């Protein structure tokens, strides 16, 4: 496996080792190598020679066999800012790095002299483009400890190992800016160029001093919004919209930016806040890149751009597109990405890069913590899938801060806002007027008075964007099914057992619940919420009842899930789901109640197994099988995305296709979200595994292990790019208007079709209504666009009203946090965990317990996915010693080992004086005060190491 990659690494290892410093990619090594190897590379080899350490690392990589290690290596190079090395290894083309040899040899030759003529502390402020923050910190530390000559040597060594193509030019500019004339003269007189000081050639000098002419380069292919759809545009002056595009990889020559794409950029390049609403597949990401290019050329010194995504998956896709584009067109533009797992400073990223791609919650957290003091630090914010800017969504949180600043002060410098979406059909509405009001509210939230759509170039748009035909398949439901009868009978017995333990009917107001329905799931959630805070005079009895009710309702939930799976998939899949659950119950060390419930299942399992192997076929699966067989018989190049509601159903559909002789050639891939829990092995996907699934689906290599169908949950309906798809199947999958547009938009190839398969008349009718509502939204947009002054006035009114409401809420006195003492009890068994007095908050968001005795009341198990975040390194999971409920993590923080990092949803909070109990889902909702963490509280006496 990876023989070609390994051979290339061996062949080029001497060259790669000149640039790579192993300690900068330590997280990769700790993932794939044992602790002893990592320590040897970093602590032994790197101490004496960075190059030898890098060589040893590359040698060890050639023995790796784990799937995904090579992509993980490329990813860590990206994250560690080895942009030049990443590109060279990814493309196996080292020509750009080879061009640095002449500069490197020159700097080596004059190193003894130049180090005496410079002061790194002054230069570093001008060298962020080619040195990362860690290198700068190390150089500064050396200067403080050993003086400027030693620091100069460290600076030179860092530059000699730099893979940034512009490092030599940046060095000369820095020398010139700091007036180190002798050093600059030494550099230039030894062959470093004699044109403009610090600017290379005459052409470079002219380009750097001329701000009235801009050149924008893009590159793209015909597949809409795919990874290859990166553009190159030329000849763009400040008064023009982006116009000309050159595809470097396209040997046919220039490709003009499509006219409808120019129409979409028109308002944004004039600096207006705008919502760009255009169909999925038309190239909105290309439009975003064009707007960024233009903005950077217009404000080269002030420009600070943030591109926001709603999901980590979409963030990964868009970040790679931005990196790929700017690395080809203008490497001097500094692009960086940030998602939840990266331990970096948001403010530093923004200040030291031109474009930062990130998930929205990261910016929200940075604003709330004060790390980013104001949005005025930015000049342009682009919001992907901007229709989400409502309610409590992170987008709306960001825009609320924006509007509060704008409406509270006449002197501000807020960024331009550009939103991108395929549909603004948000909220509920019955007619055009209601749809207009919803759109106006979205405009108010995004502070825009412009909705940009394609109007003049509709004919061209239709030649590139194909709206799939929609067909409906109403399928009959299961006839009498003994499997369903047995499961419902088991559920009835469990309800009776629960009723004997406690009157569960008194715990919820939900009536007319039906087994195998979403309403039954809601009833379970309601009952569990109430039973968490049941209180009795006898605390032992209270703990017993609470734990019993938790077990009863959790088993009812799994049986309800099984009925839903049986309705949409095979009886075998529903049985597999239950088997997986009971295997987990047995492995967890179950109590008397769980033994009783397991015995109840075991007594019925032989009959259930017989029904699963001999029972009737599901009519919906038969219809789906017929559709797939017919589609692939007519066109064996068909690429299908099958949308389903749940992760469990996605796994079940994959197993069904794999087990069906006429369909197994499709080699289904599964694309699901990160859900917290699942009873299916392998059903939690990492970014690497998702990439592998998508790559297999997009592959055009007929000899590869190619997937022809992708089974996806909602993770794929918004933003994930699948240009090869020409058949979209919605399997009992219906949402609102926006979801309908997004899902249908996955079918991008010419002649695409979209089928809804359902046994529910209501479900099909809802989708027909969505199609009608889509037309209403289109009419509403046209109406608003035709009256811009009225739109602007109404937006102003809405913003003032919203601001008044926010001011009223903020003026109301906050409910003070109480100072009383509370105890945290396990939410499942009410076992004592710790006191609120022992809780501390770190970085305003992480909650730890400074009570060493907690480890006597819990057990710990190794974490399957150890990670480092914001100074924490998670190592183990904490489980209640009595009932095995997940309590949180055991993590190290800075130099402190074994800190309990707690999840508040795993506990009931009880007032120590009144004994009243409360349940909180979020730490921010707790009613008692929690002290900030103070490092001085940790001493060897108060916090001894665990055995």
ZAMARGU-4260 file (C-alpha; in steps of 0.2 Angstrom, whole numbers, plus 5000, padded with zeros to 4 digits):
<rodrens>
0) 5000/5000/5000 | 5006/5017/4995 | 5021/5010/4986 | 5023/5024/4974 | 5022/5037/4988
5) 5035/5028/4998 | 5047/5026/4983 | 5045/5045/4980 | 5049/5049/4998 | 5064/5038/4998
10) 5070/5045/4982 | 5067/5063/4987 | 5071/5061/5006 | 5088/5071/5005 | 5079/5085/4997
15) 5063/5085/5009 | 5075/5084/5024 | 5082/5101/5020 | 5066/5109/5024 | 5056/5098/5036
20) 5058/5100/5055 | 5050/5085/5064 | 5045/5094/5080 | 5033/5105/5070 | 5023/5090/5064
25) 5023/5081/5081 | 5005/5077/5081 | 5007/5067/5065 | 5021/5057/5073 | 5011/5053/5089
30) 4997/5047/5079 | 5007/5035/5068 | 5023/5031/5078 | 5026/5023/5095 | 5031/5035/5109
35) 5049/5028/5109 | 5052/5032/5091 | 5044/5050/5093 | 5056/5054/5107 | 5071/5047/5098
40) 5067/5058/5082 | 5064/5074/5092 | 5074/5073/5108 | 5089/5064/5102 | 5091/5067/5083
45) 5084/5084/5081 | 5094/5091/5096 | 5110/5087/5086 | 5104/5089/5068 | 5087/5094/5062
50) 5091/5087/5044 | 5096/5070/5052 | 5080/5070/5062 | 5069/5073/5046 | 5079/5059/5037
55) 5075/5047/5051 | 5056/5053/5051 | 5055/5050/5032 | 5063/5033/5034 | 5051/5028/5047
60) 5036/5034/5036 | 5041/5021/5023 | 5036/5007/5035 | 5019/5014/5038 | 5004/5003/5032
65) 4989/5012/5040 | 4976/5018/5028 | 4976/5037/5026 | 4994/5040/5033 | 5000/5049/5017
70) 4985/5061/5017 | 4987/5064/5035 | 5005/5069/5032 | 5000/5081/5018 | 4986/5088/5030
75) 4999/5091/5044 | 5011/5100/5032 | 4996/5112/5027 | 4992/5115/5045 | 5010/5118/5050
80) 5012/5131/5036 | 5023/5120/5025 | 5014/5127/5010 | 5028/5125/4998 | 5033/5108/5004
85) 5015/5102/5004 | 5013/5107/4986 | 5029/5099/4980 | 5025/5082/4988 | 5007/5083/4983
90) 5011/5085/4965 | 5028/5077/4966 | 5035/5092/4958 | 5050/5101/4967 | 5054/5114/4953
95) 5048/5129/4964 | 5058/5123/4979 | 5073/5120/4967 | 5073/5138/4962 | 5077/5143/4980
100) 5094/5134/4980 | 5103/5149/4972 | 5096/5160/4987 | 5100/5147/5000 | 5118/5145/4994
105) 5120/5164/4993 | 5114/5166/5011 | 5125/5151/5017 | 5140/5160/5009 | 5138/5177/5018
110) 5130/5170/5034 | 5146/5174/5045 | 5146/5192/5039 | 5127/5196/5038 | 5123/5190/5056
115) 5134/5203/5063 | 5125/5217/5054 | 5106/5214/5058 | 5095/5214/5074 | 5082/5200/5072
120) 5070/5209/5085 | 5068/5223/5072 | 5067/5212/5057 | 5054/5200/5063 | 5040/5212/5062
125) 5042/5212/5043 | 5044/5194/5040 | 5027/5186/5045 | 5025/5181/5027 | 5039/5168/5028
130) 5042/5164/5046 | 5028/5155/5057 | 5024/5161/5074 | 5034/5147/5083 | 5050/5152/5073
135) 5048/5170/5078 | 5045/5166/5096 | 5061/5155/5096 | 5071/5168/5088 | 5065/5181/5100
140) 5069/5169/5115 | 5087/5166/5108 | 5090/5185/5107 | 5084/5188/5125 | 5095/5174/5132
145) 5110/5174/5121 | 5111/5191/5111 | 5107/5197/5094 | 5121/5188/5085 | 5115/5171/5091
150) 5097/5176/5086 | 5103/5181/5069 | 5111/5164/5067 | 5094/5156/5072 | 5085/5168/5059
155) 5097/5163/5045 | 5095/5145/5049 | 5076/5146/5049 | 5077/5155/5032 | 5088/5142/5025
160) 5075/5129/5029 | 5060/5139/5023 | 5049/5132/5009 | 5041/5149/5006 | 5045/5154/4988
165) 5045/5173/4993 | 5057/5172/5008 | 5072/5180/4999 | 5062/5195/4993 | 5054/5197/5010
170) 5071/5197/5018 | 5077/5211/5007 | 5061/5221/5010 | 5064/5219/5028 | 5082/5224/5028
175) 5077/5239/5018 | 5063/5244/5029 | 5074/5243/5045 | 5088/5252/5036 | 5101/5238/5038
180) 5109/5245/5022 | 5126/5236/5025 | 5117/5219/5026 | 5106/5223/5011 | 5122/5229/5001
185) 5131/5213/5006 | 5116/5202/5000 | 5115/5211/4983 | 5133/5213/4979 | 5135/5194/4981
190) 5122/5190/4968 | 5106/5194/4976 | 5100/5207/4963 | 5103/5225/4962 | 5087/5233/4955
195) 5075/5242/4967 | 5080/5240/4985 | 5071/5226/4993 | 5060/5223/4978 | 5069/5212/4966
200) 5068/5217/4948 | 5062/5233/4940 | 5046/5224/4935 | 5043/5219/4953 | 5047/5237/4960
205) 5034/5244/4948 | 5021/5231/4952 | 5023/5235/4971 | 5021/5254/4969 | 5007/5254/4957
210) 4990/5253/4965 | 4979/5259/4951 | 4981/5243/4941 | 4976/5226/4947 | 4979/5209/4940
215) 4968/5195/4946 | 4972/5177/4941 | 4960/5162/4942 | 4959/5145/4936 | 4944/5133/4934
220) 4937/5118/4925 | 4920/5115/4919 | 4914/5104/4934 | 4904/5117/4945 | 4912/5120/4962
225) 4923/5105/4962 | 4941/5105/4969 | 4947/5108/4951 | 4936/5123/4948 | 4949/5136/4952
230) 4950/5151/4941 | 4963/5163/4934 | 4957/5180/4929 | 4967/5194/4921 | 4965/5212/4916
235) 4954/5218/4930 | 4954/5236/4934 | 4946/5244/4949 | 4931/5250/4939 | 4928/5233/4931
240) 4920/5217/4938 | 4931/5201/4936 | 4931/5197/4918 | 4944/5186/4910 | 4950/5169/4916
245) 4964/5159/4911 | 4965/5140/4915 | 4983/5135/4917 | 4979/5117/4915 | 4968/5120/4900
250) 4979/5119/4885 | 4965/5126/4874 | 4969/5144/4880 | 4959/5157/4889 | 4942/5154/4896
255) 4931/5169/4900 | 4923/5171/4916 | 4905/5167/4913 | 4893/5182/4910 | 4881/5176/4924
260) 4896/5175/4936 | 4901/5193/4932 | 4883/5198/4935 | 4883/5189/4952 | 4899/5199/4957
265) 4893/5216/4952 | 4886/5223/4968 | 4900/5215/4979 | 4915/5222/4969 | 4907/5239/4972
270) 4909/5237/4990 | 4890/5234/4994 | 4884/5221/5007 | 4874/5208/4997 | 4866/5191/4997
275) 4871/5182/4982 | 4857/5169/4978 | 4861/5157/4964 | 4858/5139/4960 | 4869/5125/4967
280) 4882/5121/4954 | 4883/5138/4946 | 4900/5142/4954 | 4897/5152/4969 | 4914/5148/4976
285) 4922/5154/4961 | 4912/5170/4963 | 4918/5171/4981 | 4936/5169/4975 | 4934/5183/4962
290) 4927/5195/4975 | 4941/5191/4987 | 4954/5194/4973 | 4946/5211/4969 | 4945/5216/4987
295) 4963/5212/4990 | 4968/5222/4975 | 4958/5237/4980 | 4964/5237/4998 | 4981/5228/4998
300) 4986/5235/5015 | 4970/5235/5025 | 4962/5220/5018 | 4958/5206/5030 | 4945/5193/5024
305) 4936/5179/5033 | 4927/5166/5024 | 4915/5157/5036 | 4907/5139/5034 | 4894/5131/5044
310) 4901/5113/5045 | 4919/5106/5047 | 4916/5096/5031 | 4912/5111/5020 | 4926/5121/5029
315) 4939/5108/5023 | 4932/5108/5005 | 4933/5127/5004 | 4949/5129/5013 | 4958/5118/5000
320) 4950/5127/4986 | 4956/5144/4993 | 4974/5137/4996 | 4975/5129/4979 | 4969/5144/4970
325) 4980/5157/4978 | 4995/5146/4979 | 4994/5145/4960 | 4989/5163/4956 | 4998/5173/4969
330) 5008/5164/4983 | 5011/5181/4992 | 4993/5181/4997 | 4993/5173/5014 | 4979/5160/5016
335) 4976/5150/5032 | 4962/5139/5039 | 4955/5135/5056 | 4943/5123/5063 | 4939/5116/5080
340) 4953/5105/5083 | 4967/5118/5080 | 4976/5126/5094 | 4979/5143/5087 | 4976/5161/5091
345) 4962/5168/5080 | 4968/5186/5082 | 4986/5181/5077 | 4979/5171/5062 | 4969/5186/5056
350) 4983/5199/5059 | 4996/5188/5050 | 4986/5182/5035 | 4976/5190/5021 | 4962/5177/5021
355) 4956/5165/5035 | 4944/5151/5031 | 4935/5145/5047 | 4920/5138/5055 | 4908/5151/5061
360) 4908/5145/5080 | 4927/5149/5081 | 4924/5167/5077 | 4910/5168/5089 | 4921/5160/5103
365) 4935/5173/5099 | 4923/5188/5100 | 4915/5181/5116 | 4932/5179/5124 | 4938/5196/5119
370) 4953/5187/5109 | 4946/5196/5094 | 4941/5213/5101 | 4930/5219/5087 | 4924/5214/5069
375) 4932/5231/5064 | 4948/5221/5063 | 4941/5213/5047 | 4937/5221/5030 | 4927/5208/5022
380) 4916/5193/5029 | 4909/5180/5017 | 4896/5169/5024 | 4893/5152/5015 | 4876/5146/5016
385) 4870/5162/5023 | 4852/5158/5024 | 4857/5151/5041 | 4859/5168/5048 | 4843/5167/5059
390) 4839/5163/5078 | 4854/5157/5088 | 4865/5151/5074 | 4883/5157/5075 | 4881/5167/5059
395) 4867/5177/5068 | 4878/5179/5083 | 4891/5187/5073 | 4879/5198/5064 | 4871/5204/5080
400) 4888/5210/5086 | 4890/5219/5069 | 4873/5227/5070 | 4875/5233/5088 | 4892/5241/5083
405) 4884/5249/5068 | 4868/5256/5076 | 4877/5262/5092 | 4891/5272/5085 | 4892/5284/5070
410) 4911/5281/5069 | 4915/5263/5065 | 4924/5254/5051 | 4915/5238/5049 | 4918/5224/5036
415) 4909/5222/5020 | 4896/5207/5021 | 4894/5195/5007 | 4882/5180/5009 | 4881/5165/4998
420) 4866/5154/4996 | 4856/5143/4984 | 4839/5148/4992 | 4832/5162/5004 | 4816/5152/5007
425) 4818/5153/5025 | 4805/5151/5039 | 4787/5146/5037 | 4776/5155/5024 | 4760/5153/5015
430) 4760/5167/5002 | 4772/5179/4993 | 4769/5193/5006 | 4775/5181/5021 | 4790/5175/5010
435) 4795/5193/5007 | 4794/5197/5026 | 4805/5182/5029 | 4818/5188/5016 | 4818/5205/5023
440) 4822/5199/5040 | 4837/5189/5033 | 4842/5205/5024 | 4841/5214/5040 | 4851/5201/5049
445) 4865/5202/5036 | 4864/5221/5035 | 4861/5220/5016 | 4849/5230/5005 | 4854/5220/4989
450) 4849/5203/4984 | 4860/5198/4969 | 4853/5185/4957 | 4855/5181/4939 | 4843/5190/4928
455) 4851/5196/4912 | 4861/5180/4909 | 4848/5167/4913 | 4850/5159/4896 | 4868/5156/4899
460) 4865/5150/4917 | 4853/5137/4911 | 4866/5130/4899 | 4878/5127/4914 | 4866/5123/4928
465) 4855/5108/4926 | 4840/5107/4938 | 4835/5089/4940 | 4818/5083/4935 | 4808/5078/4950
470) 4798/5062/4951 | 4788/5054/4965 | 4786/5036/4969 | 4773/5032/4982 | 4775/5014/4989
475) 4764/5004/4999 | 4768/5001/5017 | 4772/4984/5025 | 4757/4972/5027 | 4755/4963/5043
480) 4773/4960/5050 | 4775/4948/5065 | 4792/4956/5069 | 4783/4973/5072 | 4771/4964/5083
485) 4784/4956/5094 | 4794/4972/5096 | 4779/4982/5101 | 4774/4968/5114 | 4791/4969/5121
490) 4790/4988/5123 | 4773/4986/5131 | 4780/4975/5144 | 4794/4987/5147 | 4782/5001/5150
495) 4773/4990/5162 | 4789/4987/5172 | 4793/5005/5172 | 4776/5009/5178 | 4778/4998/5193
500) 4794/5006/5198 | 4786/5024/5196 | 4771/5032/5188 | 4780/5037/5172 | 4763/5043/5164
505) 4765/5058/5176 | 4782/5062/5169 | 4776/5069/5152 | 4762/5078/5145 | 4764/5070/5127
510) 4749/5060/5123 | 4744/5048/5109 | 4762/5042/5106 | 4764/5028/5094 | 4777/5014/5094
515) 4790/5017/5080 | 4787/5036/5078 | 4796/5052/5081 | 4783/5057/5093 | 4787/5041/5104
520) 4806/5047/5104 | 4800/5064/5110 | 4790/5056/5124 | 4806/5046/5129 | 4816/5063/5129
525) 4802/5071/5140 | 4801/5057/5152 | 4820/5056/5154 | 4821/5075/5157 | 4808/5073/5171
530) 4815/5058/5180 | 4833/5066/5181 | 4826/5077/5195 | 4814/5065/5204 | 4817/5067/5222
535) 4812/5056/5237 | 4814/5056/5256 | 4824/5040/5254 | 4840/5045/5244 | 4844/5027/5241
540) 4827/5023/5234 | 4828/5039/5223 | 4845/5033/5216 | 4837/5016/5212 | 4822/5023/5204
545) 4831/5035/5194 | 4843/5022/5187 | 4829/5010/5183 | 4819/5023/5174 | 4834/5028/5164
550) 4837/5010/5159 | 4819/5006/5154 | 4818/5022/5144 | 4834/5019/5135 | 4829/5001/5130
555) 4812/5008/5124 | 4822/5021/5113 | 4832/5007/5105 | 4816/4997/5101 | 4808/5012/5094
560) 4824/5015/5083 | 4823/4997/5077 | 4804/4999/5072 | 4809/5014/5062 | 4824/5005/5053
565) 4812/4990/5050 | 4800/5002/5042 | 4813/5009/5030 | 4825/4995/5028 | 4826/4976/5031
570) 4820/4967/5047 | 4838/4960/5047 | 4845/4977/5049 | 4833/4981/5063 | 4839/4965/5072
575) 4857/4969/5069 | 4854/4986/5077 | 4847/4978/5093 | 4861/4965/5093 | 4874/4979/5093
580) 4865/4988/5107 | 4864/4973/5118 | 4882/4968/5115 | 4886/4986/5122 | 4875/4983/5137
585) 4883/4966/5141 | 4901/4973/5139 | 4897/4988/5151 | 4894/4977/5166 | 4875/4978/5167
590) 4865/4979/5183 | 4849/4969/5189 | 4837/4979/5178 | 4848/4977/5163 | 4849/4959/5166
595) 4830/4957/5166 | 4828/4968/5151 | 4842/4958/5142 | 4833/4941/5146 | 4817/4948/5139
600) 4826/4951/5123 | 4835/4935/5123 | 4819/4925/5125 | 4812/4933/5109 | 4827/4934/5099
605) 4826/4916/5091 | 4809/4921/5084 | 4815/4938/5078 | 4830/4930/5070 | 4818/4918/5060
610) 4808/4932/5055 | 4823/4942/5049 | 4829/4928/5038 | 4812/4922/5032 | 4801/4937/5033
615) 4793/4947/5020 | 4802/4959/5009 | 4800/4978/5012 | 4790/4986/4997 | 4801/5002/4998
620) 4817/4992/4995 | 4809/4982/4981 | 4804/4999/4973 | 4822/5006/4976 | 4830/4990/4969
625) 4819/4992/4953 | 4824/5010/4951 | 4843/5007/4953 | 4843/4992/4941 | 4834/5001/4928
630) 4845/5017/4929 | 4861/5008/4928 | 4855/4996/4914 | 4851/5012/4904 | 4868/5021/4909
635) 4881/5012/4918 | 4890/5028/4921 | 4876/5034/4933 | 4882/5042/4949 | 4869/5042/4963
640) 4867/5050/4980 | 4854/5042/4991 | 4848/5053/5005 | 4842/5045/5021 | 4836/5052/5038
645) 4848/5043/5050 | 4866/5036/5052 | 4858/5019/5057 | 4848/5019/5041 | 4863/5024/5031
650) 4873/5009/5037 | 4857/4998/5034 | 4856/5003/5016 | 4874/5000/5013 | 4872/4982/5020
655) 4857/4979/5009 | 4866/4985/4993 | 4881/4974/4997 | 4870/4959/5000 | 4859/4961/4984
660) 4867/4952/4970 | 4861/4964/4956 | 4867/4979/4966 | 4883/4975/4974 | 4893/4981/4959
665) 4888/4999/4965 | 4901/4997/4980 | 4891/5010/4990 | 4900/5023/5001 | 4893/5031/5016
670) 4894/5049/5021 | 4888/5053/5038 | 4891/5066/5051 | 4900/5065/5067 | 4886/5060/5078
675) 4891/5057/5096 | 4884/5040/5098 | 4880/5025/5087 | 4878/5007/5089 | 4886/5003/5072
680) 4904/5000/5071 | 4913/5012/5060 | 4898/5024/5059 | 4907/5039/5065 | 4917/5046/5051
685) 4934/5056/5052 | 4938/5069/5039 | 4951/5058/5031 | 4938/5044/5029 | 4925/5056/5022
690) 4938/5062/5009 | 4941/5043/5005 | 4923/5040/5002 | 4921/5056/4991 | 4937/5052/4981
695) 4931/5035/4977 | 4914/5042/4972 | 4922/5055/4961 | 4935/5044/4953 | 4934/5041/4934
700) 4946/5026/4935 | 4936/5011/4930 | 4949/4999/4936 | 4949/5006/4954 | 4938/5001/4968
705) 4925/5014/4962 | 4909/5018/4971 | 4894/5022/4960 | 4882/5026/4974 | 4884/5037/4989
710) 4872/5035/5004 | 4872/5051/5014 | 4863/5059/5028 | 4860/5078/5030 | 4879/5081/5030
715) 4879/5081/5011 | 4864/5091/5007 | 4872/5108/5011 | 4889/5113/5004 | 4897/5096/5000
720) 4903/5096/4982 | 4898/5081/4972 | 4899/5087/4953 | 4898/5069/4946 | 4881/5065/4953
725) 4867/5063/4940 | 4854/5054/4951 | 4847/5060/4967 | 4836/5048/4977 | 4827/5055/4993
730) 4822/5040/5003 | 4809/5046/5015 | 4819/5062/5016 | 4809/5078/5015 | 4813/5095/5024
735) 4809/5113/5020 | 4811/5123/5004 | 4830/5127/5007 | 4833/5108/5010 | 4824/5103/4995
740) 4834/5115/4984 | 4850/5110/4992 | 4847/5091/4990 | 4841/5093/4972 | 4856/5103/4969
745) 4867/5088/4972 | 4862/5082/4955 | 4873/5092/4944 | 4877/5082/4929 | 4867/5085/4913
750) 4851/5076/4912 | 4851/5074/4931 | 4835/5068/4940 | 4828/5068/4957 | 4816/5055/4964
755) 4807/5055/4981 | 4803/5037/4987 | 4790/5037/5001 | 4776/5027/5008 | 4768/5042/5016
760) 4756/5053/5006 | 4759/5067/5018 | 4777/5066/5014 | 4775/5067/4996 | 4762/5081/4998
765) 4774/5091/5008 | 4787/5090/4994 | 4775/5096/4981 | 4771/5111/4993 | 4789/5114/4994
770) 4790/5115/4975 | 4776/5128/4975 | 4784/5138/4989 | 4801/5138/4979 | 4791/5148/4965
775) 4784/5159/4978 | 4801/5163/4985 | 4807/5167/4967 | 4792/5179/4965 | 4796/5187/4981
780) 4814/5191/4977 | 4809/5199/4960 | 4796/5210/4969 | 4809/5215/4982 | 4823/5219/4969
785) 4811/5229/4959 | 4808/5241/4974 | 4826/5244/4981 | 4821/5260/4991 | 4806/5251/4999
790) 4817/5236/5003 | 4830/5247/5011 | 4818/5257/5022 | 4810/5240/5028 | 4827/5233/5032
795) 4831/5249/5042 | 4815/5248/5052 | 4818/5229/5056 | 4835/5233/5062 | 4830/5247/5073
800) 4816/5236/5081 | 4828/5221/5083 | 4840/5233/5091 | 4827/5239/5103 | 4822/5222/5108
805) 4840/5217/5111 | 4843/5233/5122 | 4828/5229/5132 | 4834/5212/5136 | 4852/5218/5140
810) 4845/5231/5151 | 4835/5219/5161 | 4845/5214/5176 | 4853/5197/5175 | 4848/5184/5187
815) 4862/5184/5199 | 4873/5168/5201 | 4870/5161/5218 | 4885/5158/5230 | 4877/5142/5238
820) 4885/5125/5239 | 4879/5112/5226 | 4884/5094/5223 | 4885/5086/5206 | 4876/5069/5205
825) 4877/5056/5191 | 4863/5059/5180 | 4859/5041/5178 | 4862/5034/5195 | 4863/5049/5206
830) 4880/5044/5213 | 4889/5059/5221 | 4903/5066/5209 | 4910/5082/5217 | 4905/5099/5225
835) 4902/5115/5215 | 4915/5123/5226 | 4928/5112/5218 | 4924/5117/5200 | 4934/5130/5191
840) 4932/5137/5174 | 4947/5138/5162 | 4947/5150/5147 | 4929/5155/5150 | 4923/5138/5142
845) 4931/5123/5150 | 4926/5116/5167 | 4937/5106/5178 | 4935/5099/5195 | 4950/5101/5208
850) 4944/5086/5218 | 4957/5072/5217 | 4945/5060/5226 | 4934/5060/5210 | 4945/5046/5204
855) 4939/5035/5218 | 4921/5037/5211 | 4924/5035/5193 | 4934/5023/5181 | 4944/5029/5166
860) 4947/5021/5149 | 4959/5026/5136 | 4952/5039/5124 | 4950/5032/5106 | 4954/5049/5098
865) 4967/5058/5109 | 4968/5077/5104 | 4976/5093/5109 | 4965/5109/5110 | 4967/5126/5118
870) 4981/5120/5129 | 4972/5104/5134 | 4977/5086/5129 | 4963/5074/5131 | 4970/5056/5136
875) 4956/5046/5144 | 4937/5046/5146 | 4929/5047/5163 | 4915/5035/5167 | 4904/5033/5183
880) 4911/5019/5193 | 4893/5013/5197 | 4883/5014/5181 | 4897/5018/5168 | 4889/5035/5162
885) 4901/5046/5153 | 4906/5060/5164 | 4919/5068/5153 | 4937/5068/5150 | 4954/5066/5159
890) 4966/5079/5151 | 4982/5087/5154 | 4983/5106/5154 | 4999/5115/5151 | 5011/5106/5164
895) 4996/5099/5175 | 4992/5081/5173 | 4975/5072/5175 | 4962/5085/5177 | 4944/5080/5176
900) 4936/5090/5162 | 4917/5088/5165 | 4901/5088/5154 | 4887/5096/5164 | 4874/5086/5154
905) 4880/5071/5163 | 4875/5077/5180 | 4861/5083/5191 | 4865/5098/5202 | 4858/5097/5219
910) 4857/5112/5232 | 4866/5106/5247 | 4855/5116/5259 | 4837/5114/5251 | 4841/5097/5242
915) 4832/5104/5227 | 4838/5097/5210 | 4841/5105/5193 | 4847/5099/5176 | 4857/5109/5164
920) 4862/5105/5146 | 4875/5119/5145 | 4887/5126/5157 | 4881/5143/5153 | 4864/5139/5160
925) 4870/5134/5178 | 4863/5146/5191 | 4878/5145/5203 | 4894/5155/5202 | 4910/5145/5197
930) 4928/5152/5201 | 4941/5155/5188 | 4955/5143/5188 | 4971/5149/5196 | 4987/5140/5193
935) 4993/5143/5210 | 4980/5131/5217 | 4990/5117/5209 | 5004/5111/5220 | 5013/5094/5222
940) 5003/5092/5239 | 4986/5097/5232 | 4988/5088/5216 | 4999/5073/5217 | 5002/5062/5202
945) 4990/5047/5200 | 4997/5030/5202
</rodrens>
